[in-house]
Amino acid sequence: MLEPAYQADVVVVGAGVAGLSAARRLTSAGVTTMVLEAAHGVGGRMATEKVDGFRLDRIGQLLSTAYPELRLTPGLDGLVLRPFAPGVLLHGDGRHHRAGVQPGAGGARGALHAVRALASAPRPPSAPRPPRRPVAVPGRQVSVPRSRSGAPLGTAVDQARLGAALSRLAGTPAERLLSRPELPAGEALAARGLPARTIDGFLRPLLAALLCDPGLTTSSRCADLALRAFARGRLCLPEGGADALPELLARTLPPGTVHTGVRVTSVSTTSVTTAEHGEIRCRAVVVATGARAAAELLPGLRVPQFHPVTVVHHTTDEPPETGASLLLDADLGGPVAHTAVVSHVDPSRAPAGRALVSSTVPGRPPGDVDTAVRMHLARLYGVSTARWETLAVHHTAEAVPAMRPPHDLRRPVRLLAGLYVCGDHRDTSTVQGALHSGHRASAAILADLGAGRSLHVADPLPTVPRAA
């Protein structure tokens, strides 16, 4: 038995970005806070593995410069974001096509998308020869004539229709998007008059990259928010790896706030019980774990379905010539939803002289995932991948909570006075949603407890002797 019980105003269970952002706001308001994490590091699913000078993200979530919570969350001022090239690179009909915001454009005007046919990289011998197309003039917006199957975005009229739809999304307040009728994203996009070729060739692979949902089953409201962020900003990665964001939040907390390797077994409105330190009394508890772990501590909490994700990391000393582009498969001809030479986006992720290629496979991976991914990447990049070295294959079965309609983007974070819950399963299933849910939870606590009325300085946890 550990005596006495150790106290704090608020105990946060879980050191993912939701829990850390809530703790940062609470400590800034003068509320003594203790963060307990069962793992031996912070970040949760925003984890990055370090291998021989490479930084390998476990899930590889994409951020957007349009996410307001990246600017509003205290402690993230020092976060460095490395942007991809504007828009995305589509592989369709055996060629690469640039689809994205024109360089230098911003806001709603920057949402107007054009397609440019790019010179294809050398094809593997087995690759079919694509249909002949006119060569595009560099820097000039052109419409790509349709072959029998059509360009990834369809005809010039289809492209104009898509550009107008994205422009409207970019200029629409988020609150208005949330008041729209809710359908599965695929049905909503078709109902807006967008042709099937445009949906399947661009929006489906784009939403697979943004929301890990190639089936377009996500709530149309959530899909609209994701497309709005794409149209208003740039896709980017945190410099140094995904864990840079939670580690930055943790470093800005008062010393001794975060305790790793502490497993919470039960919670109440006035205490938590841990396997290592017994009971810790407090005035309020925030459960900031993943959805399934939260439901184990809070019986009756709904557990959503999940999108599984597999990320495969390769290295090569002869990287494909795609620059810092995010490459999507418009043909949906293999397991990879999106891929990039991420060391071109963020050079800190690979040692000098080596390139890091990271590829994301949504859903259940094929049996020999590395072989299937290599074959698909050879087609997407137009180079041989036989000599690429596999650094890691990370599979996460519950990577992204599904947001099928009806989906409440503002699920309650206050269960009752003294007991709160936050995470991407209470908001949108994005880093933006996790940060915002932490913001909402801390605001609810401060309203219930009153800011600046702390009981005491949090006592340190004792050191538990390890068995010899």
Residue pairs with C-beta under 8 A, 6 or more apart in sequence:
1 278
2 277
2 278
2 462
2 464
5 271
5 278
5 279
5 280
5 281
6 277
6 280
6 281
6 458
6 459
6 460
6 461
6 462
7 280
7 281
7 282
7 455
7 456
7 458
7 459
8 32
8 33
8 34
8 280
8 282
8 458
8 459
9 26
9 31
9 32
9 33
9 282
9 283
9 284
9 449
9 454
9 455
9 456
9 458
10 23
10 26
10 31
10 32
10 33
10 34
10 282
10 283
10 284
10 285
10 286
10 445
10 449
11 33
11 34
11 35
11 36
11 272
11 280
11 282
11 284
11 285
11 286
12 19
12 22
12 23
12 26
12 33
12 34
12 35
12 36
12 285
12 286
12 288
13 19
13 36
13 264
13 267
13 272
13 285
13 286
13 287
13 288
13 289
13 297
14 35
14 36
14 37
14 44
14 287
14 288
14 289
14 290
14 293
14 423
15 35
15 36
15 37
15 39
15 42
15 43
15 44
15 246
15 250
15 258
15 260
15 288
16 42
16 43
16 44
16 45
16 46
16 246
16 288
16 289
16 290
16 423
16 434
17 43
17 44
17 46
17 245
17 246
17 249
17 431
17 434
17 435
17 438
18 288
18 422
18 423
18 424
18 434
18 435
18 437
18 438
18 441
19 35
19 37
19 286
19 288
19 289
19 422
19 423
19 438
20 35
20 42
20 246
20 249
20 250
20 253
20 258
20 438
21 69
21 73
21 75
21 249
21 434
21 435
21 438
21 439
21 442
22 286
22 288
22 422
22 438
22 439
22 441
22 442
22 445
23 33
23 35
23 249
23 253
23 257
23 258
23 442
24 73
24 74
24 75
24 249
24 252
24 253
25 74
25 438
25 439
25 442
25 443
25 446
26 33
26 442
26 445
26 446
27 33
27 253
27 254
27 257
28 74
29 442
29 446
29 451
29 452
30 451
30 452
30 453
30 454
31 445
31 446
31 449
31 451
31 452
31 454
32 454
32 455
32 456
32 457
32 458
33 253
33 257
33 458
34 257
34 259
34 280
34 282
34 458
34 461
35 253
35 257
35 258
35 259
36 259
36 262
36 264
36 272
36 274
36 280
37 258
37 259
37 260
37 261
37 262
38 261
38 262
38 263
38 264
39 260
39 261
40 260
40 261
41 47
41 243
41 260
42 243
42 246
42 247
42 249
42 250
42 258
42 260
43 242
43 243
43 245
43 246
43 247
44 246
44 289
44 290
45 58
45 59
45 61
45 290
45 396
45 399
46 57
46 58
46 59
46 61
46 242
46 243
46 245
46 246
46 431
47 57
47 58
47 59
47 242
47 243
48 55
48 56
48 57
48 58
48 240
48 241
48 242
48 243
48 244
49 55
49 56
49 58
49 392
49 394
50 56
51 391
51 392
52 351
52 391
53 350
53 351
53 354
54 313
54 315
54 349
54 350
54 351
54 354
54 356
54 391
55 240
55 241
55 348
55 349
55 350
55 356
56 241
56 311
56 313
56 356
56 358
56 391
56 392
56 394
57 241
57 242
57 311
57 358
57 394
58 242
58 311
58 394
58 396
59 242
59 309
59 311
59 394
59 396
59 399
59 400
60 242
60 309
60 311
60 358
60 360
61 242
61 430
61 431
62 209
62 210
62 235
62 236
62 237
62 326
63 70
63 81
63 235
63 236
63 237
63 238
63 431
63 432
64 229
64 230
64 232
64 233
64 234
64 235
64 236
64 432
65 81
65 83
65 233
65 234
65 236
66 228
66 229
66 230
66 232
66 233
67 229
67 233
67 430
67 431
67 432
67 435
68 432
69 431
69 432
69 435
69 436
69 439
70 76
70 79
70 81
70 432
70 435
72 439
73 249
73 435
73 438
73 439
74 252
75 248
75 249
75 252
75 253
76 245
76 248
76 249
78 248
79 238
79 244
79 245
79 248
80 238
80 239
80 240
80 244
81 236
81 237
81 238
81 239
82 236
82 237
82 238
82 239
82 345
82 346
83 234
83 235
83 236
83 324
83 345
84 234
84 235
84 236
84 237
84 324
84 325
84 326
84 340
84 345
85 100
85 323
85 324
85 325
85 326
86 100
86 101
86 102
86 103
86 234
87 98
87 99
87 100
87 101
87 113
88 99
88 100
88 206
88 209
88 235
88 325
88 326
88 327
88 328
89 96
89 97
89 98
89 99
89 118
89 322
89 325
89 326
89 327
89 328
90 96
90 97
90 98
90 99
90 115
90 152
90 153
90 201
90 202
90 205
90 327
90 328
90 329
90 330
91 97
91 327
91 328
91 329
91 330
91 331
91 379
91 380
92 151
92 152
92 201
92 329
92 330
92 331
93 130
93 131
93 147
93 149
93 151
93 152
93 330
93 331
94 120
94 123
94 127
94 128
94 129
94 130
95 117
95 118
95 120
95 130
95 133
96 117
96 118
96 119
96 120
96 121
96 322
96 327
97 115
97 116
97 117
97 118
97 144
97 151
97 152
97 153
97 330
98 114
98 115
98 116
98 118
98 325
99 113
99 114
99 115
99 152
99 153
99 202
100 113
101 110
101 111
101 113
101 231
101 234
102 110
102 112
102 114
102 141
105 112
107 170
107 171
107 232
108 167
108 170
108 171
108 231
108 232
109 167
110 170
110 231
110 232
111 163
111 166
111 167
111 169
111 170
111 171
111 231
111 232
112 163
112 164
112 166
112 167
113 153
113 159
113 162
113 163
113 166
114 141
114 142
114 159
114 163
115 142
115 143
115 144
115 151
115 152
115 153
115 159
116 136
116 140
116 141
116 142
116 144
117 133
117 134
117 135
117 136
117 142
117 144
117 151
118 136
119 135
120 130
120 382
121 320
121 321
121 322
121 381
121 382
121 383
122 382
122 383
123 129
123 382
124 378
124 379
124 382
124 383
124 384
127 379
127 382
131 147
131 148
133 144
133 145
133 147
134 142
134 145
136 142
136 144
143 151
143 155
143 156
143 159
144 151
145 151
146 154
146 155
149 197
150 197
150 201
151 201
152 197
152 201
152 202
152 330
153 159
153 162
153 197
153 198
153 201
153 202
154 162
154 195
154 197
154 198
154 201
158 194
158 195
158 197
158 198
159 198
161 193
161 194
161 195
161 198
162 194
162 198
162 202
162 203
165 192
165 194
166 227
166 230
166 231
167 231
169 177
169 224
169 227
169 228
169 231
170 228
170 231
170 232
172 228
174 225
174 228
177 221
177 224
177 225
177 228
178 221
178 225
178 409
180 220
180 221
180 224
181 220
182 219
182 220
182 221
182 405
182 406
182 407
183 191
183 219
183 220
183 405
184 216
184 217
184 218
184 219
184 220
184 404
184 405
185 207
185 213
185 216
185 217
185 218
185 219
185 220
185 222
185 223
186 199
186 204
186 215
186 216
186 217
187 220
188 220
188 223
188 224
189 199
189 203
189 216
189 220
189 223
190 196
190 199
194 203
199 216
200 330
200 332
201 330
201 331
202 328
202 330
203 216
203 227
204 214
204 216
204 332
205 214
205 328
205 329
205 330
205 332
205 337
205 338
206 227
206 230
206 328
207 213
207 214
207 216
207 218
207 223
207 226
207 227
208 214
208 328
208 337
208 338
208 362
209 326
209 328
209 337
209 338
209 360
210 226
210 227
210 229
210 230
211 218
211 222
211 223
211 226
211 307
211 400
211 403
211 429
211 430
212 307
212 309
212 337
212 360
212 362
212 399
212 400
213 307
213 362
213 400
213 402
213 403
214 332
214 337
214 362
214 363
216 223
217 402
217 404
218 402
218 403
218 404
218 407
219 403
219 404
219 405
219 406
219 407
220 405
221 405
221 407
221 409
222 403
222 407
222 409
222 428
222 429
225 409
225 428
226 428
226 430
229 432
235 326
236 345
237 342
237 345
237 346
238 244
238 245
238 346
239 346
239 348
240 346
240 348
240 349
241 349
245 431
250 258
256 458
256 460
257 458
259 461
261 276
262 274
262 275
262 276
262 277
262 461
263 274
263 275
263 276
264 272
264 273
264 274
264 275
264 297
265 273
265 274
265 275
266 272
266 273
266 297
267 273
267 285
267 287
267 297
267 298
267 419
268 285
268 418
268 419
269 284
269 285
269 416
269 417
269 418
269 419
270 281
270 282
270 283
270 418
271 279
271 280
271 281
271 282
271 285
272 279
272 280
272 282
272 285
273 279
273 280
274 280
276 464
277 461
277 462
277 464
280 461
283 418
283 449
283 455
284 418
284 419
284 420
284 445
284 448
284 449
285 418
285 419
285 420
286 420
286 421
286 422
286 441
286 442
286 445
287 294
287 297
287 298
287 419
287 420
287 421
287 422
288 421
288 422
288 423
288 438
288 441
289 297
289 423
290 398
290 423
290 425
291 301
291 303
291 304
291 306
291 398
291 401
291 423
291 425
292 303
292 398
294 301
294 421
294 423
294 425
295 301
295 302
295 303
298 415
298 419
298 421
301 421
304 401
304 402
304 403
304 425
305 401
305 402
305 404
306 397
306 398
306 399
306 400
306 401
306 402
307 362
307 363
307 399
307 400
307 401
307 402
307 429
308 362
308 363
308 364
308 365
308 395
308 396
308 397
308 398
308 399
309 360
309 361
309 362
309 395
309 396
309 399
309 400
310 360
310 361
310 365
310 369
310 393
310 394
310 395
310 396
311 358
311 359
311 360
311 361
311 392
311 393
311 394
312 358
312 359
312 361
312 369
312 370
312 373
312 390
312 392
312 393
312 394
313 356
313 357
313 358
313 359
313 390
313 391
313 392
313 393
313 394
314 356
314 357
314 358
314 359
314 374
314 377
314 385
314 388
314 389
314 390
314 391
315 350
315 354
315 355
315 356
315 357
315 388
315 389
315 391
316 354
316 355
316 357
316 385
316 387
316 388
316 389
317 353
317 354
317 355
318 355
318 383
319 341
319 343
319 344
319 355
319 357
320 341
320 357
320 381
320 382
320 383
322 340
322 341
322 344
322 381
323 341
323 344
324 340
324 341
324 344
324 345
325 340
326 338
326 339
326 340
327 338
327 339
327 340
327 380
327 381
328 337
328 338
329 336
329 337
329 338
329 376
329 380
333 376
333 379
334 372
334 373
334 375
334 376
334 379
334 380
335 361
335 365
335 366
335 369
335 372
335 373
335 376
336 359
336 360
336 361
336 373
336 376
336 377
336 380
337 360
337 361
337 362
338 359
338 360
339 357
339 358
339 359
339 360
339 377
339 380
339 381
340 357
340 358
341 355
341 356
341 357
342 349
342 350
342 356
342 357
342 358
343 349
343 350
343 354
343 355
343 356
344 355
349 356
350 356
356 391
357 377
357 388
359 373
359 377
361 369
361 373
365 372
365 395
366 372
369 393
369 395
370 390
370 393
374 385
374 386
374 388
375 385
377 385
377 388
378 384
378 385
400 424
400 429
401 424
401 425
401 429
402 429
403 428
403 429
409 427
409 428
409 433
410 426
410 427
410 440
411 425
411 426
411 427
412 426
413 420
413 421
413 422
413 426
413 437
413 440
413 441
413 444
414 420
414 441
414 444
414 448
415 421
417 448
418 448
420 441
420 444
420 445
421 441
422 434
422 437
422 438
422 440
422 441
423 434
423 437
424 430
424 431
424 433
424 434
424 437
426 433
426 437
426 440
427 433
427 434
427 436
427 437
427 440
428 436
